[in-house]
Amino acid sequence: MQNGLCGTAKFIVGLAAGMAAGFAVGVTMAPSQRQLKRAAHQAAKRVNQMVEDLTDAIDL
């Protein structure tokens, strides 16, 4: 039974190490605040343009 507990402990340690590594990579790859603001601004512009196009089409 000793072997089973050791294997489980190794699995849990490996799982935790993998989660920590994934978190570290995710944090370093995350877009900057400026990129997020720019993307949000562009999306808002597109939505406004689509609303204008829709209102123009309805006015036909």
N, CA, C and O atoms as a CHARMM CRD file, in Angstrom:
* protein
*
  240
    1    1 MET  N      0.82700  -1.19200   0.00000 PROA 1      0.00000
    2    1 MET  CA     0.00000   0.00000   0.00000 PROA 1      0.00000
    3    1 MET  C      0.87100   1.25600   0.00000 PROA 1      0.00000
    4    1 MET  O      0.44500   2.32400  -0.44100 PROA 1      0.00000
    5    2 GLN  N      2.07500   1.11000   0.49400 PROA 2      0.00000
    6    2 GLN  CA     3.00600   2.23500   0.55400 PROA 2      0.00000
    7    2 GLN  C      3.24800   2.80300  -0.84300 PROA 2      0.00000
    8    2 GLN  O      3.34100   4.02000  -1.00900 PROA 2      0.00000
    9    3 ASN  N      3.34900   1.94700  -1.82800 PROA 3      0.00000
   10    3 ASN  CA     3.61400   2.37200  -3.19600 PROA 3      0.00000
   11    3 ASN  C      2.46600   3.21800  -3.73600 PROA 3      0.00000
   12    3 ASN  O      2.70500   4.19200  -4.45100 PROA 3      0.00000
   13    4 GLY  N      1.23000   2.86500  -3.40900 PROA 4      0.00000
   14    4 GLY  CA     0.06000   3.60500  -3.87100 PROA 4      0.00000
   15    4 GLY  C      0.03300   5.01800  -3.31400 PROA 4      0.00000
   16    4 GLY  O     -0.29700   5.96100  -4.03400 PROA 4      0.00000
   17    5 LEU  N      0.37200   5.17400  -2.06400 PROA 5      0.00000
   18    5 LEU  CA     0.38800   6.50000  -1.45200 PROA 5      0.00000
   19    5 LEU  C      1.49900   7.35300  -2.04600 PROA 5      0.00000
   20    5 LEU  O      1.31700   8.54900  -2.27400 PROA 5      0.00000
   21    6 CYS  N      2.63400   6.74600  -2.29200 PROA 6      0.00000
   22    6 CYS  CA     3.75900   7.48300  -2.87100 PROA 6      0.00000
   23    6 CYS  C      3.40600   7.94500  -4.28300 PROA 6      0.00000
   24    6 CYS  O      3.72700   9.06800  -4.67200 PROA 6      0.00000
   25    7 GLY  N      2.74800   7.07900  -5.04500 PROA 7      0.00000
   26    7 GLY  CA     2.33900   7.44400  -6.40100 PROA 7      0.00000
   27    7 GLY  C      1.31600   8.56700  -6.38800 PROA 7      0.00000
   28    7 GLY  O      1.37700   9.47200  -7.22000 PROA 7      0.00000
   29    8 THR  N      0.37600   8.51500  -5.44900 PROA 8      0.00000
   30    8 THR  CA    -0.63500   9.55500  -5.32900 PROA 8      0.00000
   31    8 THR  C      0.00500  10.88500  -4.94700 PROA 8      0.00000
   32    8 THR  O     -0.35500  11.93100  -5.48600 PROA 8      0.00000
   33    9 ALA  N      0.95100  10.84100  -4.01800 PROA 9      0.00000
   34    9 ALA  CA     1.64100  12.05900  -3.59500 PROA 9      0.00000
   35    9 ALA  C      2.42400  12.65900  -4.76700 PROA 9      0.00000
   36    9 ALA  O      2.43600  13.87600  -4.95300 PROA 9      0.00000
   37   10 LYS  N      3.07400  11.80200  -5.54900 PROA 10     0.00000
   38   10 LYS  CA     3.81400  12.29300  -6.71100 PROA 10     0.00000
   39   10 LYS  C      2.86500  12.92100  -7.72100 PROA 10     0.00000
   40   10 LYS  O      3.17600  13.94300  -8.33300 PROA 10     0.00000
   41   11 PHE  N      1.70400  12.29700  -7.88700 PROA 11     0.00000
   42   11 PHE  CA     0.71400  12.83700  -8.80900 PROA 11     0.00000
   43   11 PHE  C      0.24500  14.21500  -8.36400 PROA 11     0.00000
   44   11 PHE  O      0.16000  15.13600  -9.17600 PROA 11     0.00000
   45   12 ILE  N     -0.05800  14.35900  -7.08400 PROA 12     0.00000
   46   12 ILE  CA    -0.54700  15.63900  -6.55900 PROA 12     0.00000
   47   12 ILE  C      0.53500  16.71000  -6.66700 PROA 12     0.00000
   48   12 ILE  O      0.24200  17.85300  -7.01900 PROA 12     0.00000
   49   13 VAL  N      1.77500  16.35200  -6.36700 PROA 13     0.00000
   50   13 VAL  CA     2.87800  17.31000  -6.48800 PROA 13     0.00000
   51   13 VAL  C      3.06100  17.71100  -7.95900 PROA 13     0.00000
   52   13 VAL  O      3.27000  18.88500  -8.26400 PROA 13     0.00000
   53   14 GLY  N      2.98300  16.74000  -8.85600 PROA 14     0.00000
   54   14 GLY  CA     3.10200  17.03500 -10.27900 PROA 14     0.00000
   55   14 GLY  C      1.95700  17.90300 -10.77100 PROA 14     0.00000
   56   14 GLY  O      2.16700  18.81400 -11.57200 PROA 14     0.00000
   57   15 LEU  N      0.75000  17.62800 -10.29900 PROA 15     0.00000
   58   15 LEU  CA    -0.41600  18.42400 -10.66200 PROA 15     0.00000
   59   15 LEU  C     -0.25000  19.86700 -10.20900 PROA 15     0.00000
   60   15 LEU  O     -0.51800  20.79800 -10.97000 PROA 15     0.00000
   61   16 ALA  N      0.18900  20.04900  -8.97600 PROA 16     0.00000
   62   16 ALA  CA     0.39900  21.39800  -8.44400 PROA 16     0.00000
   63   16 ALA  C      1.49400  22.12400  -9.22000 PROA 16     0.00000
   64   16 ALA  O      1.37000  23.31500  -9.50800 PROA 16     0.00000
   65   17 ALA  N      2.56300  21.40900  -9.55700 PROA 17     0.00000
   66   17 ALA  CA     3.64800  22.03400 -10.31800 PROA 17     0.00000
   67   17 ALA  C      3.16400  22.43900 -11.70500 PROA 17     0.00000
   68   17 ALA  O      3.52200  23.50600 -12.20400 PROA 17     0.00000
   69   18 GLY  N      2.35800  21.59800 -12.32100 PROA 18     0.00000
   70   18 GLY  CA     1.80800  21.92300 -13.63600 PROA 18     0.00000
   71   18 GLY  C      0.88600  23.11600 -13.59400 PROA 18     0.00000
   72   18 GLY  O      0.91400  23.96200 -14.48800 PROA 18     0.00000
   73   19 MET  N      0.06300  23.19000 -12.55100 PROA 19     0.00000
   74   19 MET  CA    -0.83700  24.33800 -12.40900 PROA 19     0.00000
   75   19 MET  C     -0.04000  25.62300 -12.20100 PROA 19     0.00000
   76   19 MET  O     -0.37600  26.66000 -12.77300 PROA 19     0.00000
   77   20 ALA  N      1.00400  25.56000 -11.39300 PROA 20     0.00000
   78   20 ALA  CA     1.83500  26.74200 -11.14800 PROA 20     0.00000
   79   20 ALA  C      2.53100  27.18200 -12.43400 PROA 20     0.00000
   80   20 ALA  O      2.60900  28.37500 -12.72800 PROA 20     0.00000
   81   21 ALA  N      3.03400  26.21300 -13.19600 PROA 21     0.00000
   82   21 ALA  CA     3.70200  26.55100 -14.45300 PROA 21     0.00000
   83   21 ALA  C      2.70400  27.14200 -15.43900 PROA 21     0.00000
   84   21 ALA  O      3.02400  28.10600 -16.13300 PROA 21     0.00000
   85   22 GLY  N      1.51400  26.58600 -15.51100 PROA 22     0.00000
   86   22 GLY  CA     0.47800  27.11700 -16.39500 PROA 22     0.00000
   87   22 GLY  C      0.07900  28.52800 -16.02200 PROA 22     0.00000
   88   22 GLY  O     -0.12100  29.37700 -16.89100 PROA 22     0.00000
   89   23 PHE  N     -0.03600  28.77700 -14.73300 PROA 23     0.00000
   90   23 PHE  CA    -0.36900  30.12200 -14.26200 PROA 23     0.00000
   91   23 PHE  C      0.72400  31.11400 -14.63700 PROA 23     0.00000
   92   23 PHE  O      0.43600  32.22600 -15.08200 PROA 23     0.00000
   93   24 ALA  N      1.98100  30.70900 -14.45600 PROA 24     0.00000
   94   24 ALA  CA     3.10400  31.60100 -14.76800 PROA 24     0.00000
   95   24 ALA  C      3.13700  31.92600 -16.25700 PROA 24     0.00000
   96   24 ALA  O      3.36200  33.07600 -16.63400 PROA 24     0.00000
   97   25 VAL  N      2.91800  30.94100 -17.09000 PROA 25     0.00000
   98   25 VAL  CA     2.90400  31.18800 -18.53900 PROA 25     0.00000
   99   25 VAL  C      1.71700  32.06400 -18.90800 PROA 25     0.00000
  100   25 VAL  O      1.84800  32.96300 -19.73900 PROA 25     0.00000
  101   26 GLY  N      0.57700  31.81700 -18.30900 PROA 26     0.00000
  102   26 GLY  CA    -0.61300  32.61600 -18.58700 PROA 26     0.00000
  103   26 GLY  C     -0.43300  34.07200 -18.21200 PROA 26     0.00000
  104   26 GLY  O     -0.87800  34.96200 -18.93700 PROA 26     0.00000
  105   27 VAL  N      0.21100  34.32100 -17.09600 PROA 27     0.00000
  106   27 VAL  CA     0.43200  35.69900 -16.64700 PROA 27     0.00000
  107   27 VAL  C      1.39300  36.42100 -17.59000 PROA 27     0.00000
  108   27 VAL  O      1.18800  37.59100 -17.91200 PROA 27     0.00000
  109   28 THR  N      2.43300  35.73000 -18.03000 PROA 28     0.00000
  110   28 THR  CA     3.40300  36.38700 -18.90500 PROA 28     0.00000
  111   28 THR  C      2.84900  36.59700 -20.30800 PROA 28     0.00000
  112   28 THR  O      3.30000  37.49900 -21.01500 PROA 28     0.00000
  113   29 MET  N      1.88700  35.78700 -20.72600 PROA 29     0.00000
  114   29 MET  CA     1.33100  35.90300 -22.07200 PROA 29     0.00000
  115   29 MET  C      0.10300  36.79900 -22.12100 PROA 29     0.00000
  116   29 MET  O     -0.40000  37.08700 -23.20700 PROA 29     0.00000
  117   30 ALA  N     -0.38300  37.23900 -20.99100 PROA 30     0.00000
  118   30 ALA  CA    -1.59100  38.06100 -20.95300 PROA 30     0.00000
  119   30 ALA  C     -1.34900  39.39900 -21.65100 PROA 30     0.00000
  120   30 ALA  O     -0.26700  39.97500 -21.53900 PROA 30     0.00000
  121   31 PRO  N     -2.35800  39.89000 -22.36900 PROA 31     0.00000
  122   31 PRO  CA    -2.19300  41.17400 -23.04500 PROA 31     0.00000
  123   31 PRO  C     -2.06900  42.32100 -22.04500 PROA 31     0.00000
  124   31 PRO  O     -2.56800  42.24500 -20.92200 PROA 31     0.00000
  125   32 SER  N     -1.40100  43.36700 -22.47300 PROA 32     0.00000
  126   32 SER  CA    -1.22200  44.51800 -21.59100 PROA 32     0.00000
  127   32 SER  C     -2.53300  45.28300 -21.46300 PROA 32     0.00000
  128   32 SER  O     -3.47000  45.06500 -22.23100 PROA 32     0.00000
  129   33 GLN  N     -2.58900  46.16800 -20.49700 PROA 33     0.00000
  130   33 GLN  CA    -3.78500  46.98100 -20.26300 PROA 33     0.00000
  131   33 GLN  C     -4.07500  47.84600 -21.48700 PROA 33     0.00000
  132   33 GLN  O     -5.23500  48.05500 -21.84000 PROA 33     0.00000
  133   34 ARG  N     -3.03300  48.34400 -22.12800 PROA 34     0.00000
  134   34 ARG  CA    -3.20600  49.18600 -23.31000 PROA 34     0.00000
  135   34 ARG  C     -3.83600  48.40100 -24.45600 PROA 34     0.00000
  136   34 ARG  O     -4.71100  48.91100 -25.15500 PROA 34     0.00000
  137   35 GLN  N     -3.39000  47.15800 -24.64700 PROA 35     0.00000
  138   35 GLN  CA    -3.94700  46.32200 -25.70300 PROA 35     0.00000
  139   35 GLN  C     -5.41600  46.02200 -25.44000 PROA 35     0.00000
  140   35 GLN  O     -6.22600  46.02000 -26.36700 PROA 35     0.00000
  141   36 LEU  N     -5.76400  45.77000 -24.18500 PROA 36     0.00000
  142   36 LEU  CA    -7.15600  45.50200 -23.84200 PROA 36     0.00000
  143   36 LEU  C     -8.03100  46.72100 -24.10800 PROA 36     0.00000
  144   36 LEU  O     -9.12600  46.59400 -24.65600 PROA 36     0.00000
  145   37 LYS  N     -7.55100  47.90200 -23.72000 PROA 37     0.00000
  146   37 LYS  CA    -8.32000  49.11900 -23.94500 PROA 37     0.00000
  147   37 LYS  C     -8.50500  49.37900 -25.42600 PROA 37     0.00000
  148   37 LYS  O     -9.58500  49.78200 -25.85600 PROA 37     0.00000
  149   38 ARG  N     -7.46000  49.15000 -26.21200 PROA 38     0.00000
  150   38 ARG  CA    -7.53100  49.37500 -27.64900 PROA 38     0.00000
  151   38 ARG  C     -8.53600  48.41900 -28.29800 PROA 38     0.00000
  152   38 ARG  O     -9.32500  48.82600 -29.15100 PROA 38     0.00000
  153   39 ALA  N     -8.50200  47.16200 -27.89500 PROA 39     0.00000
  154   39 ALA  CA    -9.43900  46.17700 -28.43200 PROA 39     0.00000
  155   39 ALA  C    -10.87400  46.52100 -28.06100 PROA 39     0.00000
  156   39 ALA  O    -11.78000  46.37700 -28.88200 PROA 39     0.00000
  157   40 ALA  N    -11.08300  46.97200 -26.83800 PROA 40     0.00000
  158   40 ALA  CA   -12.42400  47.35600 -26.40600 PROA 40     0.00000
  159   40 ALA  C    -12.91600  48.57100 -27.18900 PROA 40     0.00000
  160   40 ALA  O    -14.08300  48.64000 -27.57300 PROA 40     0.00000
  161   41 HSD  N    -12.02400  49.52200 -27.42100 PROA 41     0.00000
  162   41 HSD  CA   -12.38500  50.72000 -28.18000 PROA 41     0.00000
  163   41 HSD  C    -12.76300  50.35400 -29.61500 PROA 41     0.00000
  164   41 HSD  O    -13.75100  50.85700 -30.15100 PROA 41     0.00000
  165   42 GLN  N    -11.98000  49.48300 -30.22700 PROA 42     0.00000
  166   42 GLN  CA   -12.28100  49.06000 -31.60300 PROA 42     0.00000
  167   42 GLN  C    -13.59900  48.29700 -31.66400 PROA 42     0.00000
  168   42 GLN  O    -14.37300  48.47300 -32.60500 PROA 42     0.00000
  169   43 ALA  N    -13.85900  47.46200 -30.68100 PROA 43     0.00000
  170   43 ALA  CA   -15.11900  46.71700 -30.65200 PROA 43     0.00000
  171   43 ALA  C    -16.29800  47.67000 -30.49600 PROA 43     0.00000
  172   43 ALA  O    -17.33300  47.48100 -31.13600 PROA 43     0.00000
  173   44 ALA  N    -16.15500  48.68800 -29.65500 PROA 44     0.00000
  174   44 ALA  CA   -17.22400  49.66400 -29.47100 PROA 44     0.00000
  175   44 ALA  C    -17.47800  50.43700 -30.76600 PROA 44     0.00000
  176   44 ALA  O    -18.62700  50.71500 -31.10800 PROA 44     0.00000
  177   45 LYS  N    -16.41700  50.78200 -31.47900 PROA 45     0.00000
  178   45 LYS  CA   -16.57800  51.47900 -32.75400 PROA 45     0.00000
  179   45 LYS  C    -17.33300  50.61100 -33.75300 PROA 45     0.00000
  180   45 LYS  O    -18.20000  51.09800 -34.47800 PROA 45     0.00000
  181   46 ARG  N    -17.00100  49.32300 -33.78800 PROA 46     0.00000
  182   46 ARG  CA   -17.67800  48.40600 -34.71300 PROA 46     0.00000
  183   46 ARG  C    -19.15900  48.27200 -34.36900 PROA 46     0.00000
  184   46 ARG  O    -20.00900  48.25100 -35.25800 PROA 46     0.00000
  185   47 VAL  N    -19.45700  48.18400 -33.09200 PROA 47     0.00000
  186   47 VAL  CA   -20.86000  48.06900 -32.66800 PROA 47     0.00000
  187   47 VAL  C    -21.61800  49.32200 -33.05400 PROA 47     0.00000
  188   47 VAL  O    -22.73600  49.23600 -33.56100 PROA 47     0.00000
  189   48 ASN  N    -21.03000  50.48300 -32.82300 PROA 48     0.00000
  190   48 ASN  CA   -21.69100  51.74000 -33.20000 PROA 48     0.00000
  191   48 ASN  C    -21.93200  51.80500 -34.69900 PROA 48     0.00000
  192   48 ASN  O    -22.99100  52.25300 -35.13700 PROA 48     0.00000
  193   49 GLN  N    -20.96200  51.36200 -35.49100 PROA 49     0.00000
  194   49 GLN  CA   -21.12300  51.36800 -36.94100 PROA 49     0.00000
  195   49 GLN  C    -22.23700  50.41200 -37.37000 PROA 49     0.00000
  196   49 GLN  O    -23.02200  50.72600 -38.26500 PROA 49     0.00000
  197   50 MET  N    -22.29900  49.25300 -36.73100 PROA 50     0.00000
  198   50 MET  CA   -23.34900  48.29300 -37.06300 PROA 50     0.00000
  199   50 MET  C    -24.72200  48.83200 -36.69900 PROA 50     0.00000
  200   50 MET  O    -25.68000  48.61900 -37.44100 PROA 50     0.00000
  201   51 VAL  N    -24.83900  49.52400 -35.57500 PROA 51     0.00000
  202   51 VAL  CA   -26.11500  50.11400 -35.16900 PROA 51     0.00000
  203   51 VAL  C    -26.52000  51.18100 -36.17200 PROA 51     0.00000
  204   51 VAL  O    -27.68900  51.25700 -36.55000 PROA 51     0.00000
  205   52 GLU  N    -25.57900  52.00500 -36.60800 PROA 52     0.00000
  206   52 GLU  CA   -25.88500  53.02900 -37.61500 PROA 52     0.00000
  207   52 GLU  C    -26.34000  52.39400 -38.91700 PROA 52     0.00000
  208   52 GLU  O    -27.29800  52.86300 -39.53300 PROA 52     0.00000
  209   53 ASP  N    -25.66700  51.33700 -39.34300 PROA 53     0.00000
  210   53 ASP  CA   -26.05300  50.63900 -40.57100 PROA 53     0.00000
  211   53 ASP  C    -27.45300  50.04600 -40.44300 PROA 53     0.00000
  212   53 ASP  O    -28.24400  50.09900 -41.38500 PROA 53     0.00000
  213   54 LEU  N    -27.75500  49.48200 -39.27500 PROA 54     0.00000
  214   54 LEU  CA   -29.06700  48.89400 -39.05800 PROA 54     0.00000
  215   54 LEU  C    -30.15200  49.95800 -39.08000 PROA 54     0.00000
  216   54 LEU  O    -31.20500  49.75300 -39.68500 PROA 54     0.00000
  217   55 THR  N    -29.91000  51.09900 -38.42500 PROA 55     0.00000
  218   55 THR  CA   -30.92200  52.16000 -38.43700 PROA 55     0.00000
  219   55 THR  C    -31.10800  52.72800 -39.84000 PROA 55     0.00000
  220   55 THR  O    -32.22300  53.08100 -40.22400 PROA 55     0.00000
  221   56 ASP  N    -30.02700  52.81900 -40.60200 PROA 56     0.00000
  222   56 ASP  CA   -30.14900  53.26900 -41.99600 PROA 56     0.00000
  223   56 ASP  C    -30.95900  52.28000 -42.81200 PROA 56     0.00000
  224   56 ASP  O    -31.77200  52.68900 -43.64200 PROA 56     0.00000
  225   57 ALA  N    -30.75800  51.00100 -42.59800 PROA 57     0.00000
  226   57 ALA  CA   -31.49600  49.97900 -43.34400 PROA 57     0.00000
  227   57 ALA  C    -32.97600  49.98300 -42.97800 PROA 57     0.00000
  228   57 ALA  O    -33.82800  49.74600 -43.83500 PROA 57     0.00000
  229   58 ILE  N    -33.28300  50.24600 -41.72600 PROA 58     0.00000
  230   58 ILE  CA   -34.67800  50.29100 -41.29200 PROA 58     0.00000
  231   58 ILE  C    -35.39100  51.51300 -41.88400 PROA 58     0.00000
  232   58 ILE  O    -36.57800  51.44700 -42.20200 PROA 58     0.00000
  233   59 ASP  N    -34.67700  52.60500 -42.02600 PROA 59     0.00000
  234   59 ASP  CA   -35.26300  53.84100 -42.55900 PROA 59     0.00000
  235   59 ASP  C    -35.60300  53.75900 -44.03300 PROA 59     0.00000
  236   59 ASP  O    -36.25000  54.66200 -44.56400 PROA 59     0.00000
  237   60 LEU  N    -35.17600  52.68400 -44.71500 PROA 60     0.00000
  238   60 LEU  CA   -35.49100  52.54900 -46.13600 PROA 60     0.00000
  239   60 LEU  C    -36.96800  52.57900 -46.28600 PROA 60     0.00000
  240   60 LEU  O    -37.47700  52.48100 -47.40300 PROA 60     0.00000
